Amino acid sequence: MTAIDERYAALGGPKGFLGQPVGPEMPTPDTVGRFRHFQGGSIYWHPATDAHEVHGRIRDKWSSLGWETSHLGYPLTDETGTPDGTGRFNHFQGGSIYWHP
């Protein structure tokens, strides 16, 4: 079982918010990391960051910037709620993406 499989299982597997996989686990362009896309998001793994999920509008923004090849790099956290309970964020190696309605 890979770190991505373990994270997926911890998040509820196919019955969780990520849903079913839409493809196999694949290497990232740098050949160091790995990723897998799901119906409701993605999980990315790198030996320096471990496996973390990204979904929703934050995933859309990160995708538009170039995924892990962008200045943000790999995710350091799963998507997390902001202290006010309204917004969401992910931290990445090179910065953070915040979402608020």
N, C-alpha and C positions, 0 to 999 in steps of 0.2 A: 504494500500500500504506500503510495507516495504522499508527500506532505500536502499536496493539493487534494488528494482523496480524503485525507484525514480532516482537513479543514472543512471540506464539503460535508462530510459526515457530521462534524460538530455543529454545522449550521442547519442540520435537519435533512441533509441529503435531498432526494427527489421530492420529498414532502415539504421541504423548507422553501423559503422565498426565492432561492436560486432556481428551483425547478429542475428539469431534466438537462443533461449535457446536450449541447448542439454540435459537438465535435470532440475529437480525441484530445488528450493532453499533448501539447506541442512545445518544442523549444522556442525561445524568443530569438529575435534576430542576432543578439549578441552571443547566442549559444550557451550562455551561463545560466539564465533563468528559464522558467517554464510557465505555461499558462493553460487554462481551459476555460472556454466560454460555455455559459449555461443560458437557459431561457430568460433568467432574470438578472444576469450579471456575469462577472468573471472572477476567477481566482488566479492571482499571479504569485509565483514563488521565485525567490533568489536566495542563495546561500547566506547573504548578509542581512536579509530582511525577513525571511521565513515566508509563509503563505498568508495572503490577505485578500479579502474580497472587495470588489468595487462594483457598484451598481447604480442604476437610476441616472439622474442628471449629472452627478459627479463623474460617473463612468463615461457619459456622453462627452463631457468637457475634456476629460483626460484623453479619450479617443481622438477628439478633434485636434489635440495638441501633438499627437504622435505616440500615444501609449508610453511605454517605458523608454522609448528612444528619445522622448522629449526631455526638456530641461528638468522635468519633475522626477524622472526615473521611476523606480519601483515603489509600490505602496509600502508604507511602514505600519499602517493600521487598517483595520476593517472600517467600513463606514460607521461613524459614531454620531450620536446626538450631541448637539451643543448644550451648554449649561441651561439655556433658557427653555429647552425642551421643544423648540420649534425648528431650528436649523439642523443641518447635518454636515459632516466633514470627513475627509480622509487626509492623512498626512502622507507625504511622499518623501523620497530621499532629497529632492530639491525644492520642497515647498509644500503647500497645502491647497486643497480646493474646498471651499465652503459653499453650501447651498442654503438658501432661506426662501420661503414662499413669498 
